[in-house]
Amino acid sequence: MTRLFAKLHQADRKLFMKINTGLHRKFLNFLLYYATHLGGATFTISACLISWYFLPRVWGTTALMSLTALAASHIPVAIAKKTYPRLRPYLALPDARTFRNPLKDHSFPSGHTTAIFSVTVPFMILFPLLILPLLPIALTVALSRIYLGLHYPSDVLAGGVIGTLTAFGTVALWP
């Protein structure tokens, strides 16, 4: 079992380095540096509140579901960050690239990825046509976290799973 975890950890680091150092282009530096903020607290909370207040009722209700999923999803994220204190890749891997103001808290799981999936998935469930624009946005935020040197692919995968499951649960349990 230990060898399996060692191989998975090695594969995680290898994929991280391919994305973090192998994909670097001037345009991607610009795009992904700004796209990553779509998963941040300021944007996700504001987008949900503005959507709830200004959009028609059915969209507003979905925005409230998203806001609820966002809040609920950060409970397992906080627990996981305390339980599995993993160094961020740019701190652990000397060749990793990072950008301005890198985070210094724990890496696992990705909170930005959790947030973007918890906010977009209720809209994708209730309005399937929105999968076309929202899924690429969510995946871009997830990719940006690796590209910017802040998370390993497994951090991002865990964040996506947590956000998606929380969103599904919120929609399923909504009164």
Phi, psi and omega per residue, in radians:
M1 nan -0.678 3.137
T2 -1.103 -0.682 3.116
R3 -1.146 -0.644 3.110
L4 -1.097 -0.809 3.115
F5 -1.103 -0.663 3.113
A6 -1.118 -0.722 3.119
K7 -1.171 -0.721 3.107
L8 -1.123 -0.723 3.111
H9 -1.100 -0.733 3.122
Q10 -1.132 -0.745 3.118
A11 -1.123 -0.678 3.115
D12 -1.067 -0.813 3.128
R13 -1.139 -0.704 -3.125
K14 -1.122 -0.793 3.110
L15 -1.137 -0.695 3.075
F16 -0.963 -0.876 -3.085
M17 -1.117 -0.638 3.105
K18 -1.083 -0.763 -3.123
I19 -1.310 -0.793 -3.035
N20 -1.222 -0.685 -3.106
T21 -1.893 -0.534 -3.060
G22 -1.358 -0.446 -3.082
L23 -1.636 -0.090 -2.961
H24 -1.046 2.160 3.067
R25 -2.472 2.690 -3.106
K26 -1.018 -0.794 -3.120
F27 -1.111 -0.754 3.125
L28 -1.152 -0.616 3.075
N29 -0.987 -0.798 -3.141
F30 -1.197 -0.922 -3.055
L31 -1.057 -0.873 -3.047
L32 -1.324 -0.468 3.069
Y33 -1.099 -0.703 -3.136
Y34 -1.501 -0.608 3.137
A35 -1.096 -0.553 -3.104
T36 -1.044 -0.493 -3.120
H37 -1.226 -0.255 3.071
L38 -1.140 -0.333 3.089
G39 -1.727 0.047 -3.126
G40 -1.391 2.856 -3.084
A41 -1.069 -0.772 -3.092
T42 -1.015 -0.851 -3.092
F43 -1.239 -0.824 -3.044
T44 -1.146 -0.762 3.127
I45 -1.157 -0.801 3.140
S46 -1.074 -0.780 -3.135
A47 -1.064 -0.736 3.120
C48 -1.134 -0.806 -3.109
L49 -1.158 -0.747 3.128
I50 -1.140 -0.744 3.116
S51 -1.098 -0.761 3.133
W52 -1.060 -0.751 -3.048
Y53 -1.339 -0.708 -2.968
F54 -1.759 -0.379 -3.073
L55 -1.515 2.786 3.079
P56 -0.973 2.780 -2.972
R57 -0.868 -0.846 -3.081
V58 -1.092 -0.656 3.080
W59 -1.265 -0.685 3.125
G60 -1.111 -0.685 3.089
T61 -1.126 -0.706 3.093
T62 -1.117 -0.665 3.089
A63 -1.109 -0.651 3.065
L64 -1.157 -0.655 3.047
M65 -1.066 -0.760 3.127
S66 -1.079 -0.761 3.126
L67 -1.110 -0.698 3.097
T68 -1.137 -0.792 3.112
A69 -1.085 -0.696 3.120
L70 -1.049 -0.841 -3.138
A71 -1.113 -0.802 -3.107
A72 -1.158 -0.600 -3.074
S73 -1.187 -0.394 -3.097
H74 -1.429 -0.149 3.034
I75 -1.199 -0.945 3.100
P76 -1.126 -0.521 3.102
V77 -1.123 -0.824 3.142
A78 -1.088 -0.719 3.120
I79 -1.123 -0.794 -3.128
A80 -1.124 -0.696 3.139
K81 -1.115 -0.602 3.095
K82 -1.339 -0.666 -3.073
T83 -1.320 -0.654 -3.101
Y84 -2.110 1.348 -3.080
P85 -1.284 1.554 -3.086
R86 -1.744 2.297 3.081
L87 -1.128 2.507 3.054
R88 -1.135 2.576 -3.049
P89 -1.010 -0.672 -3.111
Y90 -1.151 -0.382 3.079
L91 -1.499 -0.463 -3.069
A92 -1.663 -0.476 -3.075
L93 -2.010 1.994 -3.036
P94 -1.074 -0.459 -3.108
D95 -1.596 -0.006 -3.118
A96 -1.205 2.546 3.090
R97 -1.729 2.526 3.030
T98 -2.480 3.030 -3.054
F99 -2.127 -2.912 -3.095
R100 -0.996 2.530 3.033
N101 0.832 0.981 3.138
P102 -1.193 2.609 3.135
L103 -1.250 2.703 -3.131
K104 -2.136 -0.045 3.111
D105 -1.335 -2.962 -3.062
H106 -1.296 2.676 -3.004
S107 -1.511 -0.605 -2.968
F108 -1.762 2.229 -0.188
P109 -1.545 3.096 -3.141
S110 -1.344 2.014 3.117
G111 -1.211 -0.657 3.116
H112 -1.113 -0.738 3.134
T113 -1.167 -0.735 3.075
T114 -0.997 -0.818 -3.080
A115 -1.096 -0.839 -3.067
I116 -1.157 -0.637 3.117
F117 -1.270 -0.672 3.139
S118 -1.164 -0.492 -3.136
V119 -1.490 -0.649 -3.067
T120 -1.508 -0.557 -3.051
V121 -1.068 -0.720 3.080
P122 -1.001 -0.677 3.087
F123 -1.162 -0.676 3.132
M124 -1.183 -0.610 3.130
I125 -1.208 -0.838 -3.031
L126 -1.461 -0.389 3.125
F127 -2.328 1.384 -3.009
P128 -0.941 -0.474 3.102
L129 -1.120 -0.397 3.139
L130 -1.310 -0.130 3.056
I131 -1.031 -0.671 -3.086
L132 -1.016 -0.809 3.079
P133 -1.528 -0.583 -2.995
L134 -1.369 -0.658 -3.137
L135 -1.104 -0.796 3.070
P136 -1.059 -0.611 3.098
I137 -1.129 -0.835 3.139
A138 -1.071 -0.747 -3.140
L139 -1.186 -0.568 3.088
T140 -1.154 -0.743 3.082
V141 -1.065 -0.785 3.139
A142 -1.044 -0.837 3.120
L143 -1.069 -0.680 -3.102
S144 -1.070 -0.572 -3.114
R145 -1.143 -0.615 3.094
I146 -1.336 -0.834 -3.118
Y147 -0.961 -0.681 -3.104
L148 -1.432 0.014 3.062
G149 1.423 0.246 -3.040
L150 -1.663 -0.389 -3.083
H151 -2.531 2.601 2.960
Y152 -1.374 2.787 3.069
P153 -0.969 -0.642 3.127
S154 -1.170 -0.541 3.057
D155 -1.104 -0.776 -3.114
V156 -1.200 -0.740 3.106
L157 -1.062 -0.802 3.122
A158 -1.078 -0.736 3.106
G159 -1.093 -0.732 3.106
G160 -1.101 -0.718 3.121
V161 -1.156 -0.802 3.140
I162 -1.067 -0.827 -3.139
G163 -1.099 -0.739 -3.133
T164 -1.174 -0.815 -3.135
L165 -1.121 -0.696 3.108
T166 -1.125 -0.715 3.123
A167 -1.136 -0.791 3.103
F168 -1.040 -0.771 3.121
G169 -1.090 -0.725 3.138
T170 -1.112 -0.806 3.131
V171 -1.112 -0.761 -3.110
A172 -1.130 -0.617 -3.085
L173 -1.648 -0.048 -3.090
W174 -1.112 2.316 -3.107
P175 -1.183 nan nan
